[in-house]
Amino acid sequence: MKCRVCRARAVIDLPRHNAAFCPPCFDSYLMDQVWKAIDEFQMFTKTERILLAVSGGKDSLALWDILDRLGYQTIGYHLDLGIGEYSVDSLEKTRQFAQKKNLTLHIEEITREAGGSVADISEVTNRPPCSACGVSKRHLFNRAAKTHGCQVVATGHNLDDEASRLLGNILHWQDGYLEKQNPALPDDGGLVRKVKPLNRLTEKEMAAYSFLNGIDYVVHECPMSVNAKQLFYKKIMNLLEKESPGTKQAFYFGFLDRRNRFYPEKEPGEAPPFNCQLCEAPSYSEICSFCRLRIKVTSPQEKPSRTKKKSSSSSSRV
Amino acid sequence: MSQPDIGPTEDEKLPSGSPETIPVYNAQTGIRFQHPYRRKVSALLRDMEIDPETVLVIQCNTLLTPDESLTPQEEVEIRPVISGGGFAS
């Protein structure tokens, strides 16, 4: 297979673009796609500080690398989820990347901030692990952005993440989530702006970028997400894509083009009426949802059965 | 992903003297194993019921496209690219 641009030997083929690229031309293509996303959705400017949520996986580390190359001001933020060896590995890869690139990285632990690991929170709240993880991340990303003077939080969600999420939300007509499915959510109600600059690129493209640029990332899947619905929706999207290349992109960008028709843009919301009595975050009740969760996780009646066993191992590894 | 067994195409037929197996490394599970040798990446992936869009195929530190030939005896790394869990973050 030859590169569409220079006819050198290709290392990646992109059926949805009916194209293949050699390493340098793939790099130009990929950087251009990220730049287009930032520009089209006015995600951020070079004078703003970006808090980048870095998990240690291919997408977030690659995004950090790309934004740094493009000259944006980034601060890395890693949340240690307390998921055994997976989290140890994730933290190590993130640290190594930051050190190698001389980038600023802040680290927090979910066990310290929320009172328990993702598994503990899931058990106590009776939510799926990914949902329990999401509640904590939303709060802690936002708090970290404010603490470090960042105007925007960027995450490494890619086209596959967004298309599969859209499929799940449409299948269940989740209007509340569909309304907010936007690669650039403006700051609203005490939450800082949130952006997804990789929304034009697939998982395979991000994995290829990481490989070609020598980024050492966590290849293993999060053990908590094995049965996650999103993986099932991704499989369905990949089946459709295989039969008809370009479907994923057409589905997702078709939705974004029509989103305002179904969910008209609202004026920026007013700040929530309360400040949480415990953490002072803007809140719709006197105690914010994250602090309520923390109270539940740490309450003696609700104490998860696994906490005792876990705490000894997690303290020894950090 | 399963596909109907349509047998090897002319392009995928093994020349005489080809090795019987090729070493494969699954980067996600960390498992190494021997798989019947296939000349083309596409044939190996079809054999293993893997959608080419869901993995990187790496041999001799080089990314391979599905039409490429595999070097006998050299380990082939199959690196899944799918990640994910919750929608929230």
Interface residues (C-beta under 8 A of the other chain):
Chain A: M1 A10 V11 I12 D13 P15 A20 A53 G57 K58 D59 P128 P129 C130 S131 C133 G134 V135 K137 R138 F141 T155 H157 D160 D161 S164 R165 G168 N169 Y177 T202 E203 K204 M206 A207 A208 F211 L212 V219 H220 E221 C222 M224 S225 A228 Q230 L231 K234 N238 L239 E241 K242
Chain B: M1 A27 Q28 D51 E53 T54 V55 L56 I58 T62 L63 L64 T65 P66 D67 E68 R79 P80 V81 I82 S83 G84 G85 G86 F87 A88 S89
